[in-house]
Amino acid sequence: MVVGKASGDWDQQIDSNRLWLGGLTVSGFKTGAYVPAHPQELRPAAEAALRAIAAGLADTEIEVLSFAETLTAHERM
């Protein structure tokens, strides 16, 4: 998963042989275009995600960091 491109580094390459030999798939999703066009989807999607987490369907580790730890948060992502 790739989250954000704040550094402006757009030169990453994907080895297509690793995808093919590993039976892997790459897909992309850009919320920047989707969200404004589908605002009615945001609340139901967020509620479904929270229900799944509450039901134990995701191995989710949550840690709240202070604003002063913003750099640490981004490094962890």
PDB file of N, CA, C and O in Angstrom:
ATOM      1  N   MET A   1       0.848  -1.168   0.000  1.00  0.00           N
ATOM      2  CA  MET A   1       0.000   0.000   0.000  1.00  0.00           C
ATOM      3  C   MET A   1       0.891   1.227   0.000  1.00  0.00           C
ATOM      4  O   MET A   1       1.880   1.297   0.729  1.00  0.00           O
ATOM      5  N   VAL A   2       0.531   2.174  -0.813  1.00  0.00           N
ATOM      6  CA  VAL A   2       1.237   3.443  -0.847  1.00  0.00           C
ATOM      7  C   VAL A   2       0.286   4.503  -0.324  1.00  0.00           C
ATOM      8  O   VAL A   2      -0.853   4.598  -0.782  1.00  0.00           O
ATOM      9  N   VAL A   3       0.742   5.296   0.626  1.00  0.00           N
ATOM     10  CA  VAL A   3      -0.100   6.339   1.200  1.00  0.00           C
ATOM     11  C   VAL A   3       0.591   7.671   0.990  1.00  0.00           C
ATOM     12  O   VAL A   3       1.645   7.938   1.567  1.00  0.00           O
ATOM     13  N   GLY A   4      -0.013   8.502   0.159  1.00  0.00           N
ATOM     14  CA  GLY A   4       0.500   9.847  -0.044  1.00  0.00           C
ATOM     15  C   GLY A   4       1.745   9.907  -0.909  1.00  0.00           C
ATOM     16  O   GLY A   4       2.461   8.919  -1.073  1.00  0.00           O
ATOM     17  N   LYS A   5       1.977  11.048  -1.440  1.00  0.00           N
ATOM     18  CA  LYS A   5       3.158  11.311  -2.254  1.00  0.00           C
ATOM     19  C   LYS A   5       3.674  12.707  -1.939  1.00  0.00           C
ATOM     20  O   LYS A   5       4.086  13.441  -2.837  1.00  0.00           O
ATOM     21  N   ALA A   6       3.648  13.069  -0.662  1.00  0.00           N
ATOM     22  CA  ALA A   6       4.001  14.420  -0.242  1.00  0.00           C
ATOM     23  C   ALA A   6       5.425  14.799  -0.622  1.00  0.00           C
ATOM     24  O   ALA A   6       5.723  15.982  -0.790  1.00  0.00           O
ATOM     25  N   SER A   7       6.304  13.820  -0.759  1.00  0.00           N
ATOM     26  CA  SER A   7       7.698  14.128  -1.095  1.00  0.00           C
ATOM     27  C   SER A   7       7.857  14.586  -2.531  1.00  0.00           C
ATOM     28  O   SER A   7       8.865  15.195  -2.888  1.00  0.00           O
ATOM     29  N   GLY A   8       6.851  14.290  -3.364  1.00  0.00           N
ATOM     30  CA  GLY A   8       6.950  14.643  -4.779  1.00  0.00           C
ATOM     31  C   GLY A   8       7.755  13.628  -5.573  1.00  0.00           C
ATOM     32  O   GLY A   8       7.999  13.835  -6.762  1.00  0.00           O
ATOM     33  N   ASP A   9       8.169  12.542  -4.949  1.00  0.00           N
ATOM     34  CA  ASP A   9       8.943  11.499  -5.628  1.00  0.00           C
ATOM     35  C   ASP A   9       7.990  10.571  -6.370  1.00  0.00           C
ATOM     36  O   ASP A   9       7.361   9.708  -5.757  1.00  0.00           O
ATOM     37  N   TRP A  10       7.879  10.739  -7.671  1.00  0.00           N
ATOM     38  CA  TRP A  10       6.955   9.967  -8.497  1.00  0.00           C
ATOM     39  C   TRP A  10       7.696   8.951  -9.363  1.00  0.00           C
ATOM     40  O   TRP A  10       7.119   8.410 -10.307  1.00  0.00           O
ATOM     41  N   ASP A  11       8.966   8.685  -9.055  1.00  0.00           N
ATOM     42  CA  ASP A  11       9.795   7.848  -9.929  1.00  0.00           C
ATOM     43  C   ASP A  11       9.869   6.383  -9.521  1.00  0.00           C
ATOM     44  O   ASP A  11      10.767   5.678  -9.981  1.00  0.00           O
ATOM     45  N   GLN A  12       8.961   5.893  -8.676  1.00  0.00           N
ATOM     46  CA  GLN A  12       9.007   4.488  -8.277  1.00  0.00           C
ATOM     47  C   GLN A  12       8.700   3.603  -9.483  1.00  0.00           C
ATOM     48  O   GLN A  12       7.927   3.967 -10.369  1.00  0.00           O
ATOM     49  N   GLN A  13       9.325   2.439  -9.487  1.00  0.00           N
ATOM     50  CA  GLN A  13       9.128   1.466 -10.544  1.00  0.00           C
ATOM     51  C   GLN A  13       8.605   0.165  -9.941  1.00  0.00           C
ATOM     52  O   GLN A  13       8.954  -0.189  -8.815  1.00  0.00           O
ATOM     53  N   ILE A  14       7.774  -0.538 -10.690  1.00  0.00           N
ATOM     54  CA  ILE A  14       7.267  -1.836 -10.256  1.00  0.00           C
ATOM     55  C   ILE A  14       7.844  -2.893 -11.187  1.00  0.00           C
ATOM     56  O   ILE A  14       7.751  -2.774 -12.408  1.00  0.00           O
ATOM     57  N   ASP A  15       8.439  -3.922 -10.603  1.00  0.00           N
ATOM     58  CA  ASP A  15       8.996  -5.025 -11.378  1.00  0.00           C
ATOM     59  C   ASP A  15       7.833  -5.932 -11.814  1.00  0.00           C
ATOM     60  O   ASP A  15       7.287  -6.673 -10.998  1.00  0.00           O
ATOM     61  N   SER A  16       7.464  -5.873 -13.077  1.00  0.00           N
ATOM     62  CA  SER A  16       6.309  -6.635 -13.565  1.00  0.00           C
ATOM     63  C   SER A  16       6.531  -8.147 -13.456  1.00  0.00           C
ATOM     64  O   SER A  16       5.557  -8.892 -13.335  1.00  0.00           O
ATOM     65  N   ASN A  17       7.764  -8.618 -13.495  1.00  0.00           N
ATOM     66  CA  ASN A  17       8.018 -10.049 -13.324  1.00  0.00           C
ATOM     67  C   ASN A  17       7.636 -10.515 -11.920  1.00  0.00           C
ATOM     68  O   ASN A  17       7.122 -11.621 -11.753  1.00  0.00           O
ATOM     69  N   ARG A  18       7.884  -9.674 -10.908  1.00  0.00           N
ATOM     70  CA  ARG A  18       7.488 -10.044  -9.546  1.00  0.00           C
ATOM     71  C   ARG A  18       5.976 -10.166  -9.452  1.00  0.00           C
ATOM     72  O   ARG A  18       5.466 -11.044  -8.755  1.00  0.00           O
ATOM     73  N   LEU A  19       5.252  -9.290 -10.151  1.00  0.00           N
ATOM     74  CA  LEU A  19       3.795  -9.371 -10.155  1.00  0.00           C
ATOM     75  C   LEU A  19       3.345 -10.661 -10.831  1.00  0.00           C
ATOM     76  O   LEU A  19       2.545 -11.421 -10.286  1.00  0.00           O
ATOM     77  N   TRP A  20       3.867 -10.888 -12.011  1.00  0.00           N
ATOM     78  CA  TRP A  20       3.454 -12.043 -12.818  1.00  0.00           C
ATOM     79  C   TRP A  20       3.802 -13.355 -12.125  1.00  0.00           C
ATOM     80  O   TRP A  20       2.947 -14.228 -11.976  1.00  0.00           O
ATOM     81  N   LEU A  21       5.063 -13.496 -11.700  1.00  0.00           N
ATOM     82  CA  LEU A  21       5.504 -14.740 -11.074  1.00  0.00           C
ATOM     83  C   LEU A  21       4.851 -14.969  -9.716  1.00  0.00           C
ATOM     84  O   LEU A  21       4.653 -16.112  -9.305  1.00  0.00           O
ATOM     85  N   GLY A  22       4.518 -13.889  -9.021  1.00  0.00           N
ATOM     86  CA  GLY A  22       3.912 -14.020  -7.705  1.00  0.00           C
ATOM     87  C   GLY A  22       2.389 -14.055  -7.732  1.00  0.00           C
ATOM     88  O   GLY A  22       1.752 -14.205  -6.689  1.00  0.00           O
ATOM     89  N   GLY A  23       1.798 -13.917  -8.933  1.00  0.00           N
ATOM     90  CA  GLY A  23       0.346 -13.902  -9.023  1.00  0.00           C
ATOM     91  C   GLY A  23      -0.242 -12.712  -8.271  1.00  0.00           C
ATOM     92  O   GLY A  23      -1.297 -12.819  -7.646  1.00  0.00           O
ATOM     93  N   LEU A  24       0.451 -11.580  -8.338  1.00  0.00           N
ATOM     94  CA  LEU A  24       0.055 -10.397  -7.576  1.00  0.00           C
ATOM     95  C   LEU A  24      -0.718  -9.412  -8.447  1.00  0.00           C
ATOM     96  O   LEU A  24      -0.641  -9.455  -9.674  1.00  0.00           O
ATOM     97  N   THR A  25      -1.447  -8.544  -7.804  1.00  0.00           N
ATOM     98  CA  THR A  25      -2.223  -7.517  -8.488  1.00  0.00           C
ATOM     99  C   THR A  25      -1.892  -6.164  -7.903  1.00  0.00           C
ATOM    100  O   THR A  25      -1.706  -6.029  -6.693  1.00  0.00           O
ATOM    101  N   VAL A  26      -1.819  -5.176  -8.748  1.00  0.00           N
ATOM    102  CA  VAL A  26      -1.634  -3.804  -8.305  1.00  0.00           C
ATOM    103  C   VAL A  26      -2.865  -3.027  -8.734  1.00  0.00           C
ATOM    104  O   VAL A  26      -3.289  -3.096  -9.888  1.00  0.00           O
ATOM    105  N   SER A  27      -3.423  -2.300  -7.810  1.00  0.00           N
ATOM    106  CA  SER A  27      -4.558  -1.445  -8.165  1.00  0.00           C
ATOM    107  C   SER A  27      -4.382  -0.106  -7.476  1.00  0.00           C
ATOM    108  O   SER A  27      -3.673   0.008  -6.476  1.00  0.00           O
ATOM    109  N   GLY A  28      -5.027   0.889  -8.017  1.00  0.00           N
ATOM    110  CA  GLY A  28      -4.917   2.219  -7.444  1.00  0.00           C
ATOM    111  C   GLY A  28      -6.283   2.791  -7.124  1.00  0.00           C
ATOM    112  O   GLY A  28      -7.297   2.410  -7.709  1.00  0.00           O
ATOM    113  N   PHE A  29      -6.280   3.699  -6.196  1.00  0.00           N
ATOM    114  CA  PHE A  29      -7.520   4.368  -5.811  1.00  0.00           C
ATOM    115  C   PHE A  29      -7.148   5.757  -5.339  1.00  0.00           C
ATOM    116  O   PHE A  29      -6.293   5.918  -4.468  1.00  0.00           O
ATOM    117  N   LYS A  30      -7.776   6.736  -5.900  1.00  0.00           N
ATOM    118  CA  LYS A  30      -7.472   8.121  -5.562  1.00  0.00           C
ATOM    119  C   LYS A  30      -8.718   8.759  -4.966  1.00  0.00           C
ATOM    120  O   LYS A  30      -9.674   9.051  -5.685  1.00  0.00           O
ATOM    121  N   THR A  31      -8.709   8.973  -3.668  1.00  0.00           N
ATOM    122  CA  THR A  31      -9.876   9.562  -3.024  1.00  0.00           C
ATOM    123  C   THR A  31     -10.077  11.005  -3.426  1.00  0.00           C
ATOM    124  O   THR A  31     -11.187  11.529  -3.331  1.00  0.00           O
ATOM    125  N   GLY A  32      -9.015  11.656  -3.875  1.00  0.00           N
ATOM    126  CA  GLY A  32      -9.129  13.050  -4.267  1.00  0.00           C
ATOM    127  C   GLY A  32     -10.158  13.275  -5.365  1.00  0.00           C
ATOM    128  O   GLY A  32     -10.786  14.333  -5.410  1.00  0.00           O
ATOM    129  N   ALA A  33     -10.339  12.310  -6.242  1.00  0.00           N
ATOM    130  CA  ALA A  33     -11.340  12.423  -7.298  1.00  0.00           C
ATOM    131  C   ALA A  33     -12.657  11.781  -6.873  1.00  0.00           C
ATOM    132  O   ALA A  33     -13.727  12.251  -7.261  1.00  0.00           O
ATOM    133  N   TYR A  34     -12.590  10.730  -6.094  1.00  0.00           N
ATOM    134  CA  TYR A  34     -13.795   9.988  -5.729  1.00  0.00           C
ATOM    135  C   TYR A  34     -14.652  10.732  -4.711  1.00  0.00           C
ATOM    136  O   TYR A  34     -15.867  10.839  -4.881  1.00  0.00           O
ATOM    137  N   VAL A  35     -14.033  11.239  -3.670  1.00  0.00           N
ATOM    138  CA  VAL A  35     -14.775  11.838  -2.562  1.00  0.00           C
ATOM    139  C   VAL A  35     -15.675  12.995  -2.999  1.00  0.00           C
ATOM    140  O   VAL A  35     -16.854  12.999  -2.646  1.00  0.00           O
ATOM    141  N   PRO A  36     -15.171  13.973  -3.749  1.00  0.00           N
ATOM    142  CA  PRO A  36     -16.064  15.070  -4.140  1.00  0.00           C
ATOM    143  C   PRO A  36     -17.231  14.614  -5.022  1.00  0.00           C
ATOM    144  O   PRO A  36     -18.307  15.211  -4.992  1.00  0.00           O
ATOM    145  N   ALA A  37     -17.014  13.573  -5.793  1.00  0.00           N
ATOM    146  CA  ALA A  37     -18.063  13.086  -6.695  1.00  0.00           C
ATOM    147  C   ALA A  37     -19.070  12.172  -5.995  1.00  0.00           C
ATOM    148  O   ALA A  37     -20.157  11.944  -6.525  1.00  0.00           O
ATOM    149  N   HIS A  38     -18.730  11.643  -4.812  1.00  0.00           N
ATOM    150  CA  HIS A  38     -19.594  10.696  -4.100  1.00  0.00           C
ATOM    151  C   HIS A  38     -19.679  11.011  -2.605  1.00  0.00           C
ATOM    152  O   HIS A  38     -19.415  10.125  -1.792  1.00  0.00           O
ATOM    153  N   PRO A  39     -20.031  12.215  -2.216  1.00  0.00           N
ATOM    154  CA  PRO A  39     -20.036  12.556  -0.793  1.00  0.00           C
ATOM    155  C   PRO A  39     -20.998  11.704   0.034  1.00  0.00           C
ATOM    156  O   PRO A  39     -20.781  11.510   1.230  1.00  0.00           O
ATOM    157  N   GLN A  40     -22.040  11.205  -0.584  1.00  0.00           N
ATOM    158  CA  GLN A  40     -23.024  10.384   0.129  1.00  0.00           C
ATOM    159  C   GLN A  40     -22.447   9.041   0.559  1.00  0.00           C
ATOM    160  O   GLN A  40     -23.039   8.367   1.402  1.00  0.00           O
ATOM    161  N   GLU A  41     -21.323   8.638   0.010  1.00  0.00           N
ATOM    162  CA  GLU A  41     -20.709   7.348   0.326  1.00  0.00           C
ATOM    163  C   GLU A  41     -19.803   7.399   1.562  1.00  0.00           C
ATOM    164  O   GLU A  41     -19.484   6.356   2.134  1.00  0.00           O
ATOM    165  N   LEU A  42     -19.392   8.580   1.972  1.00  0.00           N
ATOM    166  CA  LEU A  42     -18.393   8.681   3.031  1.00  0.00           C
ATOM    167  C   LEU A  42     -18.868   8.117   4.368  1.00  0.00           C
ATOM    168  O   LEU A  42     -18.194   7.270   4.955  1.00  0.00           O
ATOM    169  N   ARG A  43     -20.002   8.570   4.847  1.00  0.00           N
ATOM    170  CA  ARG A  43     -20.472   8.129   6.162  1.00  0.00           C
ATOM    171  C   ARG A  43     -20.745   6.627   6.199  1.00  0.00           C
ATOM    172  O   ARG A  43     -20.269   5.956   7.115  1.00  0.00           O
ATOM    173  N   PRO A  44     -21.499   6.067   5.230  1.00  0.00           N
ATOM    174  CA  PRO A  44     -21.727   4.615   5.284  1.00  0.00           C
ATOM    175  C   PRO A  44     -20.431   3.805   5.208  1.00  0.00           C
ATOM    176  O   PRO A  44     -20.311   2.771   5.864  1.00  0.00           O
ATOM    177  N   ALA A  45     -19.476   4.258   4.425  1.00  0.00           N
ATOM    178  CA  ALA A  45     -18.207   3.531   4.310  1.00  0.00           C
ATOM    179  C   ALA A  45     -17.427   3.592   5.618  1.00  0.00           C
ATOM    180  O   ALA A  45     -16.873   2.584   6.057  1.00  0.00           O
ATOM    181  N   ALA A  46     -17.381   4.760   6.238  1.00  0.00           N
ATOM    182  CA  ALA A  46     -16.674   4.895   7.511  1.00  0.00           C
ATOM    183  C   ALA A  46     -17.348   4.060   8.600  1.00  0.00           C
ATOM    184  O   ALA A  46     -16.670   3.420   9.404  1.00  0.00           O
ATOM    185  N   GLU A  47     -18.680   4.068   8.624  1.00  0.00           N
ATOM    186  CA  GLU A  47     -19.398   3.277   9.623  1.00  0.00           C
ATOM    187  C   GLU A  47     -19.172   1.780   9.417  1.00  0.00           C
ATOM    188  O   GLU A  47     -19.023   1.041  10.390  1.00  0.00           O
ATOM    189  N   ALA A  48     -19.144   1.329   8.172  1.00  0.00           N
ATOM    190  CA  ALA A  48     -18.889  -0.086   7.879  1.00  0.00           C
ATOM    191  C   ALA A  48     -17.479  -0.472   8.313  1.00  0.00           C
ATOM    192  O   ALA A  48     -17.272  -1.550   8.870  1.00  0.00           O
ATOM    193  N   ALA A  49     -16.519   0.397   8.062  1.00  0.00           N
ATOM    194  CA  ALA A  49     -15.138   0.117   8.464  1.00  0.00           C
ATOM    195  C   ALA A  49     -15.036   0.021   9.982  1.00  0.00           C
ATOM    196  O   ALA A  49     -14.373  -0.874  10.506  1.00  0.00           O
ATOM    197  N   LEU A  50     -15.686   0.934  10.687  1.00  0.00           N
ATOM    198  CA  LEU A  50     -15.648   0.902  12.151  1.00  0.00           C
ATOM    199  C   LEU A  50     -16.333  -0.341  12.709  1.00  0.00           C
ATOM    200  O   LEU A  50     -15.868  -0.915  13.693  1.00  0.00           O
ATOM    201  N   ARG A  51     -17.431  -0.758  12.091  1.00  0.00           N
ATOM    202  CA  ARG A  51     -18.112  -1.991  12.538  1.00  0.00           C
ATOM    203  C   ARG A  51     -17.198  -3.201  12.338  1.00  0.00           C
ATOM    204  O   ARG A  51     -17.123  -4.074  13.203  1.00  0.00           O
ATOM    205  N   ALA A  52     -16.511  -3.253  11.213  1.00  0.00           N
ATOM    206  CA  ALA A  52     -15.604  -4.376  10.935  1.00  0.00           C
ATOM    207  C   ALA A  52     -14.478  -4.419  11.960  1.00  0.00           C
ATOM    208  O   ALA A  52     -14.114  -5.491  12.442  1.00  0.00           O
ATOM    209  N   ILE A  53     -13.933  -3.267  12.290  1.00  0.00           N
ATOM    210  CA  ILE A  53     -12.864  -3.204  13.280  1.00  0.00           C
ATOM    211  C   ILE A  53     -13.396  -3.634  14.650  1.00  0.00           C
ATOM    212  O   ILE A  53     -12.757  -4.418  15.350  1.00  0.00           O
ATOM    213  N   ALA A  54     -14.566  -3.116  15.026  1.00  0.00           N
ATOM    214  CA  ALA A  54     -15.160  -3.459  16.322  1.00  0.00           C
ATOM    215  C   ALA A  54     -15.478  -4.945  16.422  1.00  0.00           C
ATOM    216  O   ALA A  54     -15.438  -5.517  17.511  1.00  0.00           O
ATOM    217  N   ALA A  55     -15.792  -5.574  15.293  1.00  0.00           N
ATOM    218  CA  ALA A  55     -16.112  -7.003  15.273  1.00  0.00           C
ATOM    219  C   ALA A  55     -14.856  -7.871  15.243  1.00  0.00           C
ATOM    220  O   ALA A  55     -14.943  -9.099  15.230  1.00  0.00           O
ATOM    221  N   GLY A  56     -13.696  -7.231  15.231  1.00  0.00           N
ATOM    222  CA  GLY A  56     -12.445  -7.989  15.233  1.00  0.00           C
ATOM    223  C   GLY A  56     -12.059  -8.529  13.873  1.00  0.00           C
ATOM    224  O   GLY A  56     -11.264  -9.466  13.788  1.00  0.00           O
ATOM    225  N   LEU A  57     -12.601  -7.963  12.808  1.00  0.00           N
ATOM    226  CA  LEU A  57     -12.307  -8.454  11.462  1.00  0.00           C
ATOM    227  C   LEU A  57     -11.020  -7.871  10.893  1.00  0.00           C
ATOM    228  O   LEU A  57     -10.594  -8.253   9.803  1.00  0.00           O
ATOM    229  N   ALA A  58     -10.412  -6.967  11.608  1.00  0.00           N
ATOM    230  CA  ALA A  58      -9.160  -6.369  11.145  1.00  0.00           C
ATOM    231  C   ALA A  58      -8.174  -6.373  12.299  1.00  0.00           C
ATOM    232  O   ALA A  58      -8.531  -6.074  13.439  1.00  0.00           O
ATOM    233  N   ASP A  59      -6.952  -6.708  11.998  1.00  0.00           N
ATOM    234  CA  ASP A  59      -5.898  -6.662  13.009  1.00  0.00           C
ATOM    235  C   ASP A  59      -5.382  -5.226  13.012  1.00  0.00           C
ATOM    236  O   ASP A  59      -4.407  -4.899  12.335  1.00  0.00           O
ATOM    237  N   THR A  60      -6.040  -4.394  13.771  1.00  0.00           N
ATOM    238  CA  THR A  60      -5.762  -2.968  13.741  1.00  0.00           C
ATOM    239  C   THR A  60      -5.111  -2.527  15.035  1.00  0.00           C
ATOM    240  O   THR A  60      -5.639  -2.748  16.125  1.00  0.00           O
ATOM    241  N   GLU A  61      -3.969  -1.908  14.896  1.00  0.00           N
ATOM    242  CA  GLU A  61      -3.266  -1.369  16.045  1.00  0.00           C
ATOM    243  C   GLU A  61      -3.459   0.145  16.009  1.00  0.00           C
ATOM    244  O   GLU A  61      -3.126   0.788  15.013  1.00  0.00           O
ATOM    245  N   ILE A  62      -3.979   0.703  17.060  1.00  0.00           N
ATOM    246  CA  ILE A  62      -4.259   2.134  17.096  1.00  0.00           C
ATOM    247  C   ILE A  62      -3.422   2.782  18.176  1.00  0.00           C
ATOM    248  O   ILE A  62      -3.395   2.328  19.320  1.00  0.00           O
ATOM    249  N   GLU A  63      -2.747   3.837  17.802  1.00  0.00           N
ATOM    250  CA  GLU A  63      -1.988   4.617  18.763  1.00  0.00           C
ATOM    251  C   GLU A  63      -2.228   6.083  18.439  1.00  0.00           C
ATOM    252  O   GLU A  63      -2.069   6.493  17.289  1.00  0.00           O
ATOM    253  N   VAL A  64      -2.600   6.863  19.413  1.00  0.00           N
ATOM    254  CA  VAL A  64      -2.842   8.293  19.222  1.00  0.00           C
ATOM    255  C   VAL A  64      -1.556   9.032  19.564  1.00  0.00           C
ATOM    256  O   VAL A  64      -1.007   8.892  20.657  1.00  0.00           O
ATOM    257  N   LEU A  65      -1.090   9.821  18.602  1.00  0.00           N
ATOM    258  CA  LEU A  65       0.131  10.598  18.801  1.00  0.00           C
ATOM    259  C   LEU A  65      -0.212  12.077  18.898  1.00  0.00           C
ATOM    260  O   LEU A  65      -1.226  12.527  18.366  1.00  0.00           O
ATOM    261  N   SER A  66       0.619  12.806  19.563  1.00  0.00           N
ATOM    262  CA  SER A  66       0.410  14.247  19.674  1.00  0.00           C
ATOM    263  C   SER A  66       0.808  14.928  18.364  1.00  0.00           C
ATOM    264  O   SER A  66       1.483  14.343  17.516  1.00  0.00           O
ATOM    265  N   PHE A  67       0.376  16.163  18.228  1.00  0.00           N
ATOM    266  CA  PHE A  67       0.732  16.927  17.033  1.00  0.00           C
ATOM    267  C   PHE A  67       2.244  17.049  16.904  1.00  0.00           C
ATOM    268  O   PHE A  67       2.776  17.062  15.793  1.00  0.00           O
ATOM    269  N   ALA A  68       2.925  17.137  18.015  1.00  0.00           N
ATOM    270  CA  ALA A  68       4.389  17.246  17.996  1.00  0.00           C
ATOM    271  C   ALA A  68       5.048  15.989  17.416  1.00  0.00           C
ATOM    272  O   ALA A  68       6.208  16.024  17.006  1.00  0.00           O
ATOM    273  N   GLU A  69       4.296  14.877  17.384  1.00  0.00           N
ATOM    274  CA  GLU A  69       4.829  13.613  16.860  1.00  0.00           C
ATOM    275  C   GLU A  69       4.376  13.343  15.422  1.00  0.00           C
ATOM    276  O   GLU A  69       4.390  12.197  14.973  1.00  0.00           O
ATOM    277  N   THR A  70       3.982  14.375  14.714  1.00  0.00           N
ATOM    278  CA  THR A  70       3.507  14.230  13.333  1.00  0.00           C
ATOM    279  C   THR A  70       4.521  13.526  12.454  1.00  0.00           C
ATOM    280  O   THR A  70       4.161  12.636  11.684  1.00  0.00           O
ATOM    281  N   LEU A  71       5.777  13.909  12.556  1.00  0.00           N
ATOM    282  CA  LEU A  71       6.820  13.278  11.750  1.00  0.00           C
ATOM    283  C   LEU A  71       6.880  11.773  12.027  1.00  0.00           C
ATOM    284  O   LEU A  71       7.002  10.976  11.097  1.00  0.00           O
ATOM    285  N   THR A  72       6.796  11.392  13.277  1.00  0.00           N
ATOM    286  CA  THR A  72       6.808   9.969  13.637  1.00  0.00           C
ATOM    287  C   THR A  72       5.621   9.242  12.998  1.00  0.00           C
ATOM    288  O   THR A  72       5.772   8.145  12.461  1.00  0.00           O
ATOM    289  N   ALA A  73       4.446   9.861  13.061  1.00  0.00           N
ATOM    290  CA  ALA A  73       3.249   9.254  12.466  1.00  0.00           C
ATOM    291  C   ALA A  73       3.444   9.011  10.978  1.00  0.00           C
ATOM    292  O   ALA A  73       3.110   7.938  10.477  1.00  0.00           O
ATOM    293  N   HIS A  74       3.977   9.987  10.274  1.00  0.00           N
ATOM    294  CA  HIS A  74       4.180   9.830   8.834  1.00  0.00           C
ATOM    295  C   HIS A  74       5.254   8.801   8.523  1.00  0.00           C
ATOM    296  O   HIS A  74       5.146   8.067   7.540  1.00  0.00           O
ATOM    297  N   GLU A  75       6.278   8.741   9.344  1.00  0.00           N
ATOM    298  CA  GLU A  75       7.307   7.713   9.135  1.00  0.00           C
ATOM    299  C   GLU A  75       6.728   6.319   9.299  1.00  0.00           C
ATOM    300  O   GLU A  75       7.108   5.400   8.574  1.00  0.00           O
ATOM    301  N   ARG A  76       5.815   6.156  10.242  1.00  0.00           N
ATOM    302  CA  ARG A  76       5.209   4.849  10.484  1.00  0.00           C
ATOM    303  C   ARG A  76       4.278   4.423   9.346  1.00  0.00           C
ATOM    304  O   ARG A  76       4.128   3.232   9.071  1.00  0.00           O
ATOM    305  N   MET A  77       3.663   5.393   8.698  1.00  0.00           N
ATOM    306  CA  MET A  77       2.790   5.037   7.571  1.00  0.00           C
ATOM    307  C   MET A  77       3.612   4.521   6.422  1.00  0.00           C
ATOM    308  O   MET A  77       3.062   4.168   5.378  1.00  0.00           O
TER     309      MET A  77
END
